[in-house]
Amino acid sequence: MDYSPLRERSRVSTRFAELDVVPVGICVIDRQLNIEFWNRCLEGWTGRARDEVVGEKLGDLFAKFAEPRHRARVLSVFDSGAPVVFSSQLHKWMFEVTCRDGEPQQQHCIVSSLEASRTGESRAMVMVQDVTDQSRLLLKYRQMRDQAVRELASREAAERSARETLERLAAANRELELFASVAAHDLRAPLRRVRVLGDMMVQDGGVDATALGHLGLMRDSLERMDSLIRDLHEYSLALGAPPVHEPVRLRDVLADVLADLEPTLEQADAEVIVHGSVAHLPEVWGHAGSLRQLVQNLVTNAVKYRRETASPRVEFFGAQTDADSPADVCRLSVRDNGIGIAGEHRQLIFEPFRRVHAQDKYGGSGLGLALCAKVCARHGGSISVDSEPGAGSTFTVTLPCSSRQAA
């Protein structure tokens, strides 16, 4: 019996015994691609003992090496001596091996030549590295990258659509504002002409008392119509594009309004009391012109809806929440001693054209408080009323402080 092959395998095992401690799968093959050495790492991966696989073909353990193109590359190592790499990164080839735990593993292989043995036979070493974890991480990374690219593209498309929509809305708002201004001017012009003609008829004389009464009624109607058009124009502007906001001092706004309304207040013999708390209010984040209109409407309402038995009194109070609170707001309250508002009407009065008092006794368009509500909403604030019939009313405006915007 010829024991030379067994002795040769023993010599090979002894020669490469040090490779058993290497944490990489290594096997040694001859020119016929027979396995002559199989280290401990490969035993652990595959569950195949060295004695079981020595003598088998490399392609029986790694099916890809049985394919002609891969077999040819391995054989080239014996002829040229140059190592051959089977790498997923370089060649897009990945050798999947099912190990003893039943889970597939991805292998990265390098085949390199070895020095000839004493018998002159050529051998090659196949080094197999498990890259399963790296491959899974790479796949996960690519999936996350592709998902991020899709989400970014979707977000950019949404932002682009939003910008286009905002641009169209801004253009529409500009057109509406222009239309409202032109319409208000064109509608008021005929009213002024009719009013002038009525005044000329009165000045020229020749009209009896009945006609004078009719002209007076006509003039009153014209003034109400003119006021309505003016209020509608202001309300349409409040519904349009929000104006640019900046820090505004409410005490300065109140001072300007009281100065503008001084003749009206004196004529009504109104008492105005500005409490010291108003002077300590911090700046709010808003549009000075809109806030001036808001305060002016509240003051004129306090004077208009006064009691017949008492001169009007208008008081102003200020308050602020804790500056460290996330709801850092300013409150301006306007209290009067007027006729008051019934409980069931406290919300209705902030709706457009809602009137809860007789038109012939208290004039107006019914848009003043609706405008106040819109201005507050545009500033991220609110307006409320506390009132009882015959006991006056207190309107409270709540607005965000400019410190909140800065934060």
C-alpha positions as CSV (number, residue, x, y, z in Angstrom):
1,M,0.0,0.0,0.0
2,D,1.3,3.5,-1.0
3,Y,1.4,5.7,2.1
4,S,3.2,8.6,0.4
5,P,0.0,10.7,-0.1
6,L,-0.8,10.4,3.6
7,R,2.8,11.3,4.5
8,E,2.6,14.3,2.2
9,R,-0.6,15.5,3.8
10,S,0.9,15.1,7.2
11,R,3.9,17.2,6.1
12,V,1.6,19.9,4.7
13,S,-0.4,20.0,7.9
14,T,2.8,20.3,9.9
15,R,4.2,23.0,7.6
16,F,1.1,25.2,7.9
17,A,0.1,24.4,11.5
18,E,0.8,28.0,12.6
19,L,-2.1,29.0,10.4
20,D,-4.5,27.4,12.8
21,V,-4.3,30.4,15.1
22,V,-5.0,33.0,12.4
23,P,-8.5,34.5,12.8
24,V,-9.1,34.2,9.0
25,G,-10.2,31.2,7.1
26,I,-7.2,29.6,5.2
27,C,-6.9,26.6,3.1
28,V,-4.0,25.3,0.9
29,I,-4.7,23.8,-2.5
30,D,-2.6,22.1,-5.2
31,R,-2.7,22.7,-8.9
32,Q,-5.7,20.4,-9.3
33,L,-7.5,22.6,-6.8
34,N,-7.5,19.8,-4.2
35,I,-7.6,20.9,-0.6
36,E,-4.5,19.9,1.3
37,F,-4.9,22.1,4.4
38,W,-8.0,23.5,6.2
39,N,-7.4,25.6,9.3
40,R,-9.4,25.8,12.5
41,C,-11.1,29.0,11.5
42,L,-12.7,27.4,8.5
43,E,-13.7,24.4,10.6
44,G,-15.6,26.8,12.9
45,W,-17.3,28.6,10.1
46,T,-18.4,25.6,8.1
47,G,-18.6,22.9,10.7
48,R,-16.5,20.7,8.5
49,A,-13.4,19.1,10.1
50,R,-10.1,19.1,8.4
51,D,-10.0,15.4,8.0
52,E,-13.4,15.6,6.2
53,V,-12.4,18.1,3.6
54,V,-8.7,17.4,2.8
55,G,-8.6,15.8,-0.6
56,E,-11.9,17.4,-1.8
57,K,-12.1,19.9,-4.6
58,L,-12.2,23.6,-3.8
59,G,-15.3,24.0,-5.9
60,D,-17.1,21.4,-3.7
61,L,-16.7,23.8,-0.7
62,F,-16.9,27.1,-2.6
63,A,-19.3,26.6,-5.5
64,K,-18.2,29.7,-7.3
65,F,-14.7,28.3,-7.8
66,A,-16.3,25.4,-9.9
67,E,-17.3,28.0,-12.5
68,P,-14.9,28.1,-15.4
69,R,-14.1,31.8,-15.2
70,H,-13.3,31.7,-11.5
71,R,-11.4,28.4,-11.8
72,A,-9.3,29.9,-14.6
73,R,-8.3,32.9,-12.4
74,V,-7.3,30.6,-9.6
75,L,-5.1,28.5,-12.0
76,S,-3.4,31.6,-13.2
77,V,-1.9,32.0,-9.8
78,F,0.1,28.8,-10.4
79,D,1.4,30.1,-13.7
80,S,2.1,33.7,-13.0
81,G,2.7,33.7,-9.3
82,A,0.5,36.9,-9.0
83,P,-2.2,36.9,-6.3
84,V,-5.8,37.0,-7.4
85,V,-8.5,38.9,-5.4
86,F,-12.1,38.0,-5.5
87,S,-13.6,41.1,-4.0
88,S,-17.1,42.5,-4.0
89,Q,-15.7,46.0,-4.1
90,L,-13.3,45.4,-7.0
91,H,-15.1,42.7,-9.1
92,K,-18.6,42.7,-7.8
93,W,-18.1,39.0,-7.0
94,M,-19.3,37.8,-3.6
95,F,-18.9,34.2,-2.5
96,E,-21.8,33.2,-0.4
97,V,-21.2,30.2,1.8
98,T,-23.9,28.6,4.0
99,C,-22.2,27.7,7.3
100,R,-23.2,25.2,9.9
101,D,-25.6,27.6,11.6
102,G,-27.6,27.7,8.4
103,E,-27.0,31.5,7.9
104,P,-25.4,32.6,4.6
105,Q,-22.0,34.3,5.0
106,Q,-20.3,36.6,2.5
107,Q,-16.7,35.8,1.9
108,H,-13.8,38.0,0.5
109,C,-11.2,35.7,-1.0
110,I,-7.5,36.2,-1.9
111,V,-5.6,33.4,-3.7
112,S,-1.8,33.6,-3.6
113,S,1.0,31.3,-4.6
114,L,3.3,29.5,-2.1
115,E,6.9,28.4,-2.4
116,A,7.2,24.9,-4.0
117,S,7.6,22.0,-1.6
118,R,10.7,19.7,-1.4
119,T,9.0,17.6,-4.0
120,G,8.7,20.6,-6.3
121,E,4.9,20.7,-6.3
122,S,3.3,24.1,-6.5
123,R,0.6,25.1,-4.1
124,A,-1.6,28.1,-3.5
125,M,-3.1,29.5,-0.4
126,V,-6.8,30.6,-0.4
127,M,-7.5,33.2,2.3
128,V,-11.1,33.6,3.1
129,Q,-12.4,36.5,5.1
130,D,-15.9,36.7,6.5
131,V,-17.3,40.1,5.5
132,T,-21.0,39.3,6.3
133,D,-21.3,42.1,8.9
134,Q,-19.6,44.6,6.8
135,S,-21.7,43.7,3.8
136,R,-24.9,44.0,5.8
137,L,-23.8,47.4,7.2
138,L,-22.9,48.5,3.7
139,L,-26.3,47.4,2.4
140,K,-28.0,49.2,5.2
141,Y,-26.0,52.3,4.6
142,R,-26.9,52.2,0.9
143,Q,-30.6,51.8,1.7
144,M,-30.5,54.6,4.2
145,R,-28.6,56.8,1.7
146,D,-31.1,56.0,-1.1
147,Q,-34.0,56.7,1.3
148,A,-32.4,60.0,2.4
149,V,-31.9,61.0,-1.2
150,R,-35.6,60.2,-2.0
151,E,-36.7,62.1,1.1
152,L,-34.5,65.1,0.2
153,A,-35.8,65.1,-3.3
154,S,-39.4,65.0,-2.0
155,R,-38.7,67.7,0.6
156,E,-37.1,69.9,-2.0
157,A,-40.1,69.4,-4.3
158,A,-42.5,70.2,-1.5
159,E,-40.5,73.3,-0.6
160,R,-40.4,74.4,-4.2
161,S,-44.2,73.9,-4.5
162,A,-44.7,75.8,-1.2
163,R,-42.5,78.7,-2.5
164,E,-44.5,78.8,-5.7
165,T,-47.8,78.8,-3.9
166,L,-46.6,81.6,-1.5
167,E,-45.5,83.6,-4.5
168,R,-48.9,83.2,-6.2
169,L,-50.6,84.1,-2.9
170,A,-48.5,87.2,-2.5
171,A,-49.2,88.2,-6.0
172,A,-52.9,87.6,-5.5
173,N,-52.8,89.6,-2.2
174,R,-51.1,92.5,-4.0
175,E,-53.8,92.5,-6.7
176,L,-56.6,92.3,-4.1
177,E,-55.1,95.2,-2.1
178,L,-54.8,97.3,-5.3
179,F,-58.4,96.4,-6.2
180,A,-59.7,97.3,-2.7
181,S,-57.9,100.7,-2.8
182,V,-59.1,101.5,-6.3
183,A,-62.6,100.3,-5.5
184,A,-62.8,102.3,-2.3
185,H,-61.7,105.4,-4.2
186,D,-64.0,104.9,-7.1
187,L,-67.0,104.1,-4.8
188,R,-66.4,107.1,-2.6
189,A,-66.0,109.6,-5.4
190,P,-69.8,109.5,-6.5
191,L,-70.8,109.9,-2.8
192,R,-68.7,113.0,-2.4
193,R,-70.2,114.4,-5.6
194,V,-73.8,113.8,-4.4
195,R,-72.9,115.3,-1.0
196,V,-71.5,118.5,-2.7
197,L,-74.6,118.8,-4.9
198,G,-76.8,118.5,-1.8
199,D,-74.8,121.2,0.0
200,M,-75.1,123.5,-3.0
201,M,-78.9,123.0,-3.1
202,V,-79.1,124.1,0.6
203,Q,-76.8,127.1,0.0
204,D,-78.7,128.3,-3.0
205,G,-82.0,128.2,-1.1
206,G,-85.3,127.7,-2.8
207,V,-86.0,124.5,-1.0
208,D,-88.7,124.1,1.6
209,A,-88.5,122.6,5.1
210,T,-89.6,119.1,3.8
211,A,-86.8,119.1,1.1
212,L,-84.3,120.3,3.7
213,G,-85.3,117.3,5.9
214,H,-84.9,115.0,2.9
215,L,-81.5,116.4,2.1
216,G,-80.4,115.9,5.7
217,L,-81.4,112.3,5.6
218,M,-79.6,111.9,2.3
219,R,-76.5,113.4,3.8
220,D,-76.6,111.1,6.8
221,S,-77.0,108.1,4.5
222,L,-74.1,109.3,2.4
223,E,-71.9,109.6,5.4
224,R,-72.8,106.1,6.6
225,M,-72.1,104.7,3.1
226,D,-68.8,106.6,3.1
227,S,-67.9,105.2,6.5
228,L,-68.9,101.7,5.5
229,I,-66.7,101.8,2.4
230,R,-63.8,103.2,4.4
231,D,-64.2,100.4,7.0
232,L,-64.5,97.7,4.4
233,H,-61.3,98.9,2.8
234,E,-59.5,98.8,6.2
235,Y,-60.9,95.3,6.9
236,S,-59.8,94.0,3.5
237,L,-56.3,95.2,4.2
238,A,-56.4,93.3,7.5
239,L,-57.3,90.2,5.6
240,G,-54.4,90.6,3.1
241,A,-50.8,89.8,3.3
242,P,-49.3,90.3,6.8
243,P,-47.3,93.5,7.1
244,V,-43.7,93.5,8.2
245,H,-43.4,93.2,12.0
246,E,-41.0,94.9,14.3
247,P,-40.7,95.8,18.0
248,V,-43.4,98.3,18.9
249,R,-44.0,100.1,22.2
250,L,-47.7,99.9,23.1
251,R,-47.4,103.0,25.3
252,D,-46.3,105.0,22.3
253,V,-49.1,103.6,20.2
254,L,-51.6,104.6,22.9
255,A,-50.1,108.1,23.2
256,D,-50.4,108.6,19.4
257,V,-54.0,107.4,19.3
258,L,-55.0,109.7,22.2
259,A,-53.4,112.6,20.5
260,D,-55.2,112.0,17.3
261,L,-58.6,111.6,19.1
262,E,-58.1,114.5,21.4
263,P,-60.8,116.7,19.6
264,T,-63.3,113.8,19.7
265,L,-62.6,113.1,23.4
266,E,-62.9,116.7,24.3
267,Q,-66.2,117.1,22.4
268,A,-67.6,114.1,24.3
269,D,-66.2,115.4,27.6
270,A,-64.5,112.0,28.1
271,E,-62.2,111.3,31.0
272,V,-59.1,109.4,30.0
273,I,-57.0,107.6,32.7
274,V,-53.8,105.8,31.7
275,H,-52.6,103.8,34.7
276,G,-48.9,103.5,35.4
277,S,-48.9,99.8,34.5
278,V,-49.1,100.8,30.8
279,A,-45.8,102.6,31.0
280,H,-44.0,99.5,32.1
281,L,-45.2,97.3,29.3
282,P,-42.3,95.9,27.2
283,E,-42.2,96.0,23.4
284,V,-44.5,93.8,21.4
285,W,-43.8,92.2,18.1
286,G,-46.1,93.8,15.6
287,H,-47.0,96.4,13.0
288,A,-47.4,99.8,14.4
289,G,-50.0,101.0,11.9
290,S,-52.3,98.0,12.5
291,L,-51.9,98.2,16.3
292,R,-52.8,101.9,16.1
293,Q,-56.0,101.1,14.3
294,L,-56.8,98.4,16.9
295,V,-56.4,100.8,19.8
296,Q,-58.2,103.6,18.0
297,N,-61.2,101.4,17.4
298,L,-61.4,100.4,21.0
299,V,-61.2,104.0,22.2
300,T,-63.8,105.3,19.7
301,N,-66.1,102.4,20.7
302,A,-65.8,103.3,24.4
303,V,-66.8,106.9,23.6
304,K,-69.6,106.0,21.2
305,Y,-71.4,103.4,23.4
306,R,-71.6,105.7,26.4
307,R,-74.5,106.1,28.8
308,E,-76.8,109.1,28.4
309,T,-76.6,109.8,32.2
310,A,-72.8,109.9,32.5
311,S,-69.8,111.3,30.7
312,P,-67.6,108.6,29.2
313,R,-64.6,107.4,31.2
314,V,-61.9,105.3,29.5
315,E,-59.2,103.6,31.5
316,F,-56.1,101.8,30.3
317,F,-54.3,99.0,32.2
318,G,-51.2,97.0,31.3
319,A,-50.0,93.6,32.4
320,Q,-47.3,91.1,31.5
321,T,-46.7,87.4,32.2
322,D,-43.5,86.1,33.7
323,A,-40.6,86.9,31.3
324,D,-39.3,83.4,31.8
325,S,-42.5,81.8,30.8
326,P,-42.8,80.3,27.3
327,A,-46.1,82.3,27.0
328,D,-44.4,85.7,27.4
329,V,-47.2,88.1,26.4
330,C,-48.4,91.6,27.0
331,R,-51.9,92.6,27.9
332,L,-53.5,95.9,27.3
333,S,-57.0,96.4,28.8
334,V,-59.4,99.2,27.9
335,R,-62.2,99.7,30.4
336,D,-65.2,102.0,29.9
337,N,-68.3,103.0,31.9
338,G,-70.6,102.6,28.9
339,I,-73.8,100.7,28.2
340,G,-72.2,97.3,28.4
341,I,-72.8,94.1,26.4
342,A,-75.1,91.2,27.2
343,G,-73.5,87.8,27.8
344,E,-75.0,86.2,24.7
345,H,-73.5,88.9,22.5
346,R,-69.9,88.8,23.7
347,Q,-68.6,86.6,20.8
348,L,-70.9,88.0,18.2
349,I,-69.6,91.5,18.4
350,F,-66.2,90.3,16.9
351,E,-67.9,89.0,13.7
352,P,-68.2,91.3,10.6
353,F,-71.4,93.3,10.3
354,R,-72.7,92.0,13.6
355,R,-74.6,94.8,15.4
356,V,-76.2,94.3,18.8
357,H,-77.5,97.9,19.2
358,A,-79.9,100.0,17.2
359,Q,-78.4,101.5,14.0
360,D,-80.3,104.7,14.4
361,K,-79.0,105.3,17.9
362,Y,-75.4,104.1,17.5
363,G,-74.0,104.5,14.0
364,G,-71.2,102.5,12.4
365,S,-70.6,99.7,10.0
366,G,-70.3,96.8,12.4
367,L,-66.7,96.2,11.3
368,G,-64.7,98.0,14.0
369,L,-64.4,95.1,16.5
370,A,-64.1,92.5,13.6
371,L,-61.1,94.5,12.5
372,C,-59.7,94.4,16.0
373,A,-60.0,90.6,16.1
374,K,-58.3,90.2,12.7
375,V,-55.4,92.5,13.8
376,C,-54.9,90.5,17.0
377,A,-55.0,87.2,15.1
378,R,-52.4,88.4,12.6
379,H,-50.1,89.3,15.5
380,G,-50.5,85.8,17.1
381,G,-52.6,87.3,19.9
382,S,-56.3,87.5,20.9
383,I,-59.0,89.9,22.1
384,S,-61.7,89.3,24.7
385,V,-64.4,91.2,26.5
386,D,-65.8,91.2,30.0
387,S,-69.0,93.1,30.3
388,E,-72.4,93.4,31.9
389,P,-75.3,95.5,30.6
390,G,-75.2,98.9,32.2
391,A,-71.9,98.3,33.9
392,G,-69.4,99.1,31.2
393,S,-67.0,96.8,29.3
394,T,-63.4,95.8,29.6
395,F,-61.7,94.8,26.3
396,T,-58.4,92.9,26.8
397,V,-55.9,92.6,24.0
398,T,-53.1,89.9,24.4
399,L,-50.0,90.2,22.2
400,P,-46.7,88.4,22.1
401,C,-43.7,90.3,23.5
402,S,-40.8,91.0,21.1
403,S,-38.5,89.0,23.4
404,R,-40.4,85.8,22.4
405,Q,-39.7,86.5,18.7
406,A,-36.0,87.1,19.5
407,A,-35.8,83.9,21.4
